[in-house]
């Protein structure tokens, strides 16, 4: 087989692998986005929770986790001294 044919086949295979990977990523992303939108819509309709309030709670949860890990890290470093 000539080297050009091997190169072409390898390029086609690589293109196919990248394309199928991209399709999987897009499918997963869309599924996640639709799930999040459905949860936010359900919270808004069922409980009257606005998206801004939900976002504020998510941010607060992140800050709480950060403080918790900082406290754990600080207690471990001070115990090791």
WOLINTA-V63489 format. One record per pair of residues at least 12 apart in sequence whose C-alpha atoms are under 8 Angstrom apart, sorted by the first residue. I is the first residue (numbers start at 0). GAP is how many residues later the second one is. Records with the same first field share a line. If there is no record, write none. Layout:
I=GAP ; GAP
//
This chain:
none
//
